[in-house]
Every structure is written in structure tokens, then in C-alpha cells.
């Protein structure tokens, strides 16, 4: 039994990507001023949000531990 790749070849999207990269009439080759990548022009804030999220979780955990410790000392006497 043959696999899908053996039977039909590689995916069409991959072939199109390779053809676009090899194509000589590419628009970026003709422009003297190449535009910067979108990632540099519009940086993502996902890493900042992730950092704030983890810091908030850590702070809440510390508050929970401190609160439980206080509750244990206060009400076990």
C-alpha cells in the first residue's frame, strides 16, 4: 500500500511556494526599494501579554499561599 505522498506527490501549497520563489518575474526583484517584512513594521505584542499573564498568575499564587498561611496561623490557635 502506497502512502499519499508516494501516490500523489508533495502538497500543492509547497509546490506553489517553491514555484513562486523560483519565478524570475517576482515583484520584489523589480522594485529597487524592497519593503521590510510585516513582522518588523508591526511587531506582535503576544510575548508582552504572555509575560504579564504569567507574572499575574505567579502573584496570585503567592497571595494565595500567604493568605492560607495567615489563615492557618490565625485560626488554629
Backbone bond lengths (Angstrom), bond angles and torsions (degrees), N, CA, C in turn:
res aa  C-N    CA-C-N  psi(-1)  N-CA   C-N-CA  omega(-1)  CA-C   N-CA-C  phi
1 X - - - 1.448 - - 1.530 108.71 -
2 X 1.313 116.45 129.89 1.462 121.50 -177.52 1.529 110.25 -91.00
3 X 1.316 115.76 146.54 1.460 119.16 176.09 1.525 109.47 -75.50
4 X 1.309 115.43 168.38 1.452 120.07 -179.71 1.524 111.72 -62.90
5 X 1.330 117.16 -39.12 1.458 120.63 -179.31 1.531 110.15 -67.53
6 X 1.329 117.47 -39.42 1.466 120.13 178.04 1.522 111.01 -67.05
7 X 1.322 116.48 -35.03 1.453 120.90 -175.99 1.530 112.03 -78.55
8 X 1.339 116.98 -44.88 1.458 120.48 -173.62 1.520 113.74 -110.27
9 X 1.301 119.68 -11.09 1.457 121.82 -177.36 1.518 110.77 91.74
10 X 1.327 116.08 -171.61 1.460 119.93 -177.87 1.520 110.40 -72.77
11 X 1.320 115.80 170.14 1.459 120.60 -175.89 1.523 111.26 -67.09
12 X 1.316 116.01 152.59 1.455 121.67 -178.25 1.527 110.87 -66.20
13 X 1.323 117.07 -38.27 1.454 120.81 -179.34 1.517 111.86 -61.43
14 X 1.300 116.18 -39.48 1.461 120.06 179.49 1.530 110.12 -67.47
15 X 1.339 116.44 -41.57 1.465 119.45 178.69 1.515 111.15 -63.69
16 X 1.338 117.28 -41.12 1.460 120.52 179.22 1.521 110.66 -64.51
17 X 1.326 116.90 -39.06 1.454 120.75 178.93 1.523 110.59 -63.12
18 X 1.323 116.83 -42.98 1.464 121.30 179.35 1.522 110.03 -67.15
19 X 1.330 118.29 -41.15 1.459 121.45 179.35 1.522 111.00 -64.59
20 X 1.308 117.95 -39.39 1.466 120.97 179.83 1.516 110.80 -67.26
21 X 1.319 117.08 -34.67 1.466 120.11 179.77 1.520 111.28 -72.47
22 X 1.328 117.79 -31.97 1.458 122.10 -176.86 1.522 111.27 -86.68
23 X 1.306 118.35 -22.59 1.456 123.09 -174.61 1.536 110.64 -58.53
24 X 1.346 117.95 127.17 1.464 119.90 -175.10 1.517 113.97 -72.92
25 X 1.299 120.02 -25.65 1.458 122.59 -177.00 1.511 112.69 -89.78
26 X 1.299 117.81 34.19 1.450 121.85 -177.45 1.522 109.74 -67.53
27 X 1.333 118.33 141.85 1.467 122.83 -174.03 1.532 111.80 -65.09
28 X 1.316 118.08 -32.44 1.461 119.16 -178.40 1.520 111.55 -73.33
29 X 1.343 117.84 -22.99 1.459 120.06 178.33 1.524 111.07 -72.86
30 X 1.324 118.17 -31.12 1.458 120.80 -175.85 1.519 112.18 -83.88
31 X 1.331 117.77 -24.56 1.462 120.49 -179.32 1.515 110.48 -80.58
32 X 1.337 115.63 132.76 1.462 119.36 177.17 1.524 109.65 -73.51
33 X 1.349 116.39 -34.63 1.457 120.43 179.24 1.530 108.68 -103.12
34 X 1.317 116.01 103.78 1.457 119.52 177.90 1.526 108.35 -81.98
35 X 1.323 116.59 135.75 1.449 121.16 179.34 1.527 110.19 -74.62
36 X 1.324 117.78 147.83 1.466 120.13 177.33 1.524 109.88 -70.98
37 X 1.305 117.42 159.01 1.467 119.83 177.80 1.523 111.19 -61.64
38 X 1.316 115.10 149.29 1.463 120.62 -178.11 1.520 111.29 -60.82
39 X 1.318 116.65 -34.09 1.463 120.89 -178.13 1.523 111.78 -61.91
40 X 1.348 116.70 -32.43 1.464 119.27 178.51 1.521 111.72 -79.80
41 X 1.324 117.10 -34.86 1.460 120.56 -179.11 1.525 110.77 -73.20
42 X 1.327 117.50 -43.12 1.463 123.19 -179.54 1.526 109.18 -121.43
43 X 1.329 117.32 82.21 1.470 118.89 -178.09 1.525 111.42 -66.75
44 X 1.298 115.88 148.09 1.454 122.07 -178.64 1.529 109.79 -81.75
45 X 1.320 115.90 145.94 1.461 120.20 178.11 1.526 111.31 -102.98
46 X 1.311 117.03 16.62 1.465 120.65 -177.62 1.523 110.78 -63.93
47 X 1.320 117.57 -40.36 1.465 120.08 -179.01 1.527 111.05 -66.05
48 X 1.328 117.45 -37.56 1.466 120.02 177.89 1.522 110.49 -65.05
49 X 1.328 116.48 -44.47 1.467 120.64 -179.12 1.527 109.99 -64.66
50 X 1.309 117.00 -40.44 1.464 120.78 178.87 1.516 110.63 -63.31
51 X 1.324 116.78 -42.43 1.467 120.56 179.19 1.531 110.49 -62.16
52 X 1.342 117.82 -45.71 1.465 121.34 177.97 1.529 111.26 -62.01
53 X 1.324 116.27 -39.95 1.464 120.53 -179.37 1.523 111.14 -62.44
54 X 1.324 117.19 -48.01 1.466 120.25 -179.78 1.524 111.59 -67.39
55 X 1.326 117.67 -36.74 1.463 119.60 176.48 1.526 111.05 -64.69
56 X 1.323 117.05 -39.78 1.460 120.79 177.35 1.524 111.11 -64.48
57 X 1.332 117.19 -43.42 1.464 119.65 177.59 1.518 111.46 -60.80
58 X 1.325 116.78 -41.52 1.466 120.67 179.08 1.528 110.37 -63.82
59 X 1.333 117.37 -43.35 1.460 121.39 179.24 1.531 110.97 -62.67
60 X 1.323 116.85 -43.65 1.466 119.83 177.88 1.525 111.84 -63.09
61 X 1.326 117.03 -37.85 1.457 120.57 178.01 1.525 110.78 -64.92
62 X 1.334 116.77 -43.67 1.465 120.28 178.64 1.526 110.29 -63.03
63 X 1.331 116.95 -40.98 1.465 120.39 177.17 1.526 111.56 -63.39
64 X 1.308 116.70 -40.29 1.468 120.61 178.14 1.528 110.96 -63.00
65 X 1.317 117.35 -46.29 1.463 120.95 179.68 1.525 110.29 -62.67
66 X 1.344 116.47 -44.50 1.464 119.75 179.75 1.527 110.49 -63.76
67 X 1.327 117.21 -41.84 1.460 120.74 179.19 1.519 112.15 -64.16
68 X 1.313 117.06 -42.41 1.467 120.09 177.99 1.527 111.63 -66.89
69 X 1.307 116.08 -36.90 1.469 120.31 177.75 1.532 109.99 -65.19
70 X 1.325 116.79 -44.55 1.458 121.93 178.01 1.528 110.42 -62.59
71 X 1.335 116.16 -46.15 1.470 121.08 179.04 1.527 110.50 -59.77
72 X 1.325 117.54 -41.25 1.446 121.14 179.85 1.508 112.58 -65.55
73 X 1.321 117.50 -40.69 1.484 120.57 178.96 1.516 111.36 -71.80
74 X 1.297 116.48 -38.52 1.461 121.62 -173.67 1.537 112.45 -72.70
75 X 1.308 116.95 -43.93 1.464 119.89 -170.17 1.526 114.64 -105.50
76 X 1.322 118.56 9.52 1.476 119.72 177.59 1.531 110.54 -103.26
77 X 1.309 117.92 0.50 1.473 119.42 -179.96 1.485 112.68 -78.63
